[in-house]
Amino acid sequence: MAEVTSENNEVLFLLQKIESIIDTRLIGEVEPLDDEIELIGEYQKRKSEGTLELHEI
């Protein structure tokens, strides 16, 4: 059980870090990189086409 809790904490930490990076990009503190812009475009395209698959964690 302690191992699962530890892994959950690690995942939570990484998610918070990713969220922070996304937030700084969205509010314009840091300009997104070209590859990030491409990935966002792909995401938006797949979402509008209905081909985006999200998996619940």
N, CA, C and O atoms as a GROMACS GRO file, in nm:
protein
  228
    1MET      N    1   0.083  -0.119   0.000
    1MET     CA    2   0.000   0.000   0.000
    1MET      C    3   0.087   0.126   0.000
    1MET      O    4   0.056   0.224  -0.067
    2ALA      N    5   0.195   0.122   0.074
    2ALA     CA    6   0.284   0.238   0.081
    2ALA      C    7   0.347   0.265  -0.055
    2ALA      O    8   0.370   0.380  -0.092
    3GLU      N    9   0.375   0.157  -0.130
    3GLU     CA   10   0.435   0.172  -0.262
    3GLU      C   11   0.338   0.242  -0.358
    3GLU      O   12   0.378   0.328  -0.436
    4VAL      N   13   0.211   0.205  -0.351
    4VAL     CA   14   0.109   0.268  -0.435
    4VAL      C   15   0.095   0.415  -0.400
    4VAL      O   16   0.084   0.500  -0.489
    5THR      N   17   0.095   0.446  -0.273
    5THR     CA   18   0.085   0.585  -0.228
    5THR      C   19   0.205   0.665  -0.279
    5THR      O   20   0.189   0.779  -0.324
    6SER      N   21   0.322   0.607  -0.272
    6SER     CA   22   0.442   0.674  -0.320
    6SER      C   23   0.434   0.700  -0.471
    6SER      O   24   0.468   0.809  -0.518
    7GLU      N   25   0.389   0.600  -0.545
    7GLU     CA   26   0.375   0.616  -0.690
    7GLU      C   27   0.271   0.722  -0.723
    7GLU      O   28   0.290   0.802  -0.814
    8ASN      N   29   0.159   0.722  -0.650
    8ASN     CA   30   0.056   0.824  -0.670
    8ASN      C   31   0.112   0.963  -0.645
    8ASN      O   32   0.082   1.057  -0.720
    9ASN      N   33   0.191   0.978  -0.541
    9ASN     CA   34   0.250   1.107  -0.510
    9ASN      C   35   0.346   1.152  -0.620
    9ASN      O   36   0.350   1.270  -0.654
   10GLU      N   37   0.421   1.058  -0.676
   10GLU     CA   38   0.512   1.091  -0.786
   10GLU      C   39   0.434   1.136  -0.909
   10GLU      O   40   0.471   1.234  -0.973
   11VAL      N   41   0.327   1.066  -0.941
   11VAL     CA   42   0.243   1.103  -1.055
   11VAL      C   43   0.179   1.239  -1.032
   11VAL      O   44   0.176   1.322  -1.123
   12LEU      N   45   0.130   1.262  -0.912
   12LEU     CA   46   0.069   1.391  -0.879
   12LEU      C   47   0.171   1.504  -0.895
   12LEU      O   48   0.138   1.609  -0.950
   13PHE      N   49   0.292   1.483  -0.848
   13PHE     CA   50   0.398   1.583  -0.861
   13PHE      C   51   0.424   1.615  -1.009
   13PHE      O   52   0.435   1.732  -1.047
   14LEU      N   53   0.435   1.509  -1.091
   14LEU     CA   54   0.460   1.531  -1.234
   14LEU      C   55   0.344   1.603  -1.301
   14LEU      O   56   0.366   1.692  -1.384
   15LEU      N   57   0.222   1.568  -1.265
   15LEU     CA   58   0.106   1.635  -1.322
   15LEU      C   59   0.103   1.783  -1.285
   15LEU      O   60   0.069   1.868  -1.367
   16GLN      N   61   0.137   1.812  -1.161
   16GLN     CA   62   0.141   1.952  -1.117
   16GLN      C   63   0.249   2.029  -1.192
   16GLN      O   64   0.230   2.146  -1.227
   17LYS      N   65   0.361   1.964  -1.216
   17LYS     CA   66   0.470   2.028  -1.290
   17LYS      C   67   0.426   2.056  -1.434
   17LYS      O   68   0.450   2.164  -1.487
   18ILE      N   69   0.362   1.957  -1.496
   18ILE     CA   70   0.314   1.973  -1.634
   18ILE      C   71   0.209   2.085  -1.639
   18ILE      O   72   0.210   2.168  -1.730
   19GLU      N   73   0.119   2.086  -1.542
   19GLU     CA   74   0.016   2.190  -1.538
   19GLU      C   75   0.079   2.328  -1.526
   19GLU      O   76   0.033   2.423  -1.590
   20SER      N   77   0.182   2.340  -1.446
   20SER     CA   78   0.251   2.467  -1.431
   20SER      C   79   0.313   2.513  -1.563
   20SER      O   80   0.305   2.631  -1.598
   21ILE      N   81   0.374   2.420  -1.635
   21ILE     CA   82   0.434   2.453  -1.764
   21ILE      C   83   0.326   2.498  -1.862
   21ILE      O   84   0.343   2.598  -1.932
   22ILE      N   85   0.214   2.425  -1.865
   22ILE     CA   86   0.105   2.462  -1.955
   22ILE      C   87   0.051   2.599  -1.919
   22ILE      O   88   0.027   2.681  -2.008
   23ASP      N   89   0.031   2.626  -1.791
   23ASP     CA   90  -0.020   2.755  -1.747
   23ASP      C   91   0.070   2.870  -1.790
   23ASP      O   92   0.021   2.973  -1.837
   24THR      N   93   0.202   2.853  -1.776
   24THR     CA   94   0.292   2.962  -1.816
   24THR      C   95   0.285   2.986  -1.966
   24THR      O   96   0.302   3.100  -2.011
   25ARG      N   97   0.261   2.881  -2.043
   25ARG     CA   98   0.246   2.897  -2.188
   25ARG      C   99   0.115   2.968  -2.222
   25ARG      O  100   0.111   3.056  -2.308
   26LEU      N  101   0.007   2.928  -2.154
   26LEU     CA  102  -0.125   2.981  -2.185
   26LEU      C  103  -0.138   3.129  -2.151
   26LEU      O  104  -0.205   3.203  -2.223
   27ILE      N  105  -0.076   3.172  -2.043
   27ILE     CA  106  -0.090   3.312  -2.005
   27ILE      C  107   0.016   3.399  -2.070
   27ILE      O  108   0.020   3.521  -2.049
   28GLY      N  109   0.102   3.337  -2.149
   28GLY     CA  110   0.197   3.414  -2.229
   28GLY      C  111   0.326   3.451  -2.159
   28GLY      O  112   0.402   3.532  -2.212
   29GLU      N  113   0.353   3.394  -2.042
   29GLU     CA  114   0.480   3.424  -1.976
   29GLU      C  115   0.597   3.372  -2.058
   29GLU      O  116   0.703   3.435  -2.066
   30VAL      N  117   0.576   3.258  -2.120
   30VAL     CA  118   0.680   3.195  -2.200
   30VAL      C  119   0.618   3.159  -2.334
   30VAL      O  120   0.511   3.099  -2.339
   31GLU      N  121   0.684   3.196  -2.441
   31GLU     CA  122   0.633   3.163  -2.574
   31GLU      C  123   0.645   3.013  -2.597
   31GLU      O  124   0.748   2.954  -2.564
   32PRO      N  125   0.540   2.952  -2.654
   32PRO     CA  126   0.548   2.809  -2.683
   32PRO      C  127   0.650   2.781  -2.793
   32PRO      O  128   0.672   2.863  -2.882
   33LEU      N  129   0.710   2.665  -2.786
   33LEU     CA  130   0.805   2.623  -2.888
   33LEU      C  131   0.729   2.576  -3.012
   33LEU      O  132   0.610   2.545  -3.003
   34ASP      N  133   0.797   2.571  -3.125
   34ASP     CA  134   0.731   2.532  -3.250
   34ASP      C  135   0.668   2.394  -3.241
   34ASP      O  136   0.556   2.374  -3.289
   35ASP      N  137   0.738   2.299  -3.179
   35ASP     CA  138   0.681   2.164  -3.168
   35ASP      C  139   0.560   2.161  -3.077
   35ASP      O  140   0.469   2.081  -3.097
   36GLU      N  141   0.556   2.249  -2.977
   36GLU     CA  142   0.440   2.257  -2.890
   36GLU      C  143   0.320   2.312  -2.966
   36GLU      O  144   0.207   2.267  -2.947
   37ILE      N  145   0.345   2.410  -3.052
   37ILE     CA  146   0.237   2.467  -3.133
   37ILE      C  147   0.180   2.359  -3.226
   37ILE      O  148   0.058   2.351  -3.244
   38GLU      N  149   0.267   2.279  -3.285
   38GLU     CA  150   0.222   2.170  -3.373
   38GLU      C  151   0.137   2.070  -3.296
   38GLU      O  152   0.033   2.025  -3.344
   39LEU      N  153   0.182   2.033  -3.175
   39LEU     CA  154   0.107   1.936  -3.094
   39LEU      C  155  -0.029   1.991  -3.054
   39LEU      O  156  -0.128   1.917  -3.051
   40ILE      N  157  -0.035   2.118  -3.022
   40ILE     CA  158  -0.163   2.181  -2.986
   40ILE      C  159  -0.256   2.178  -3.107
   40ILE      O  160  -0.374   2.148  -3.093
   41GLY      N  161  -0.202   2.209  -3.225
   41GLY     CA  162  -0.282   2.204  -3.347
   41GLY      C  163  -0.336   2.065  -3.375
   41GLY      O  164  -0.452   2.048  -3.412
   42GLU      N  165  -0.250   1.963  -3.358
   42GLU     CA  166  -0.293   1.824  -3.377
   42GLU      C  167  -0.402   1.787  -3.278
   42GLU      O  168  -0.500   1.721  -3.313
   43TYR      N  169  -0.385   1.829  -3.153
   43TYR     CA  170  -0.485   1.800  -3.050
   43TYR      C  171  -0.619   1.863  -3.088
   43TYR      O  172  -0.723   1.797  -3.081
   44GLN      N  173  -0.616   1.990  -3.127
   44GLN     CA  174  -0.740   2.059  -3.161
   44GLN      C  175  -0.807   1.996  -3.283
   44GLN      O  176  -0.930   1.986  -3.288
   45LYS      N  177  -0.728   1.953  -3.380
   45LYS     CA  178  -0.782   1.888  -3.499
   45LYS      C  179  -0.849   1.756  -3.461
   45LYS      O  180  -0.962   1.730  -3.501
   46ARG      N  181  -0.779   1.674  -3.384
   46ARG     CA  182  -0.834   1.544  -3.343
   46ARG      C  183  -0.959   1.562  -3.257
   46ARG      O  184  -1.053   1.484  -3.268
   47LYS      N  185  -0.959   1.665  -3.173
   47LYS     CA  186  -1.075   1.690  -3.087
   47LYS      C  187  -1.195   1.729  -3.172
   47LYS      O  188  -1.306   1.680  -3.149
   48SER      N  189  -1.174   1.817  -3.271
   48SER     CA  190  -1.286   1.860  -3.355
   48SER      C  191  -1.337   1.748  -3.445
   48SER      O  192  -1.456   1.744  -3.478
   49GLU      N  193  -1.249   1.656  -3.485
   49GLU     CA  194  -1.289   1.543  -3.568
   49GLU      C  195  -1.354   1.431  -3.487
   49GLU      O  196  -1.416   1.341  -3.542
   50GLY      N  197  -1.338   1.438  -3.356
   50GLY     CA  198  -1.394   1.336  -3.269
   50GLY      C  199  -1.308   1.211  -3.261
   50GLY      O  200  -1.355   1.106  -3.219
   51THR      N  201  -1.181   1.222  -3.301
   51THR     CA  202  -1.092   1.105  -3.299
   51THR      C  203  -1.000   1.105  -3.177
   51THR      O  204  -0.917   1.015  -3.163
   52LEU      N  205  -1.014   1.201  -3.092
   52LEU     CA  206  -0.932   1.209  -2.972
   52LEU      C  207  -0.982   1.111  -2.868
   52LEU      O  208  -1.101   1.112  -2.834
   53GLU      N  209  -0.895   1.027  -2.818
   53GLU     CA  210  -0.931   0.930  -2.715
   53GLU      C  211  -0.864   0.968  -2.585
   53GLU      O  212  -0.741   0.972  -2.576
   54LEU      N  213  -0.944   0.995  -2.484
   54LEU     CA  214  -0.891   1.025  -2.352
   54LEU      C  215  -0.920   0.906  -2.261
   54LEU      O  216  -1.028   0.848  -2.266
   55HIS      N  217  -0.824   0.871  -2.180
   55HIS     CA  218  -0.837   0.757  -2.090
   55HIS      C  219  -0.835   0.807  -1.946
   55HIS      O  220  -0.745   0.879  -1.905
   56GLU      N  221  -0.937   0.767  -1.872
   56GLU     CA  222  -0.945   0.806  -1.732
   56GLU      C  223  -0.834   0.741  -1.652
   56GLU      O  224  -0.805   0.622  -1.670
   57ILE      N  225  -0.773   0.818  -1.566
   57ILE     CA  226  -0.663   0.766  -1.484
   57ILE      C  227  -0.719   0.709  -1.355
   57ILE      O  228  -0.644   0.660  -1.271
   0.00000   0.00000   0.00000
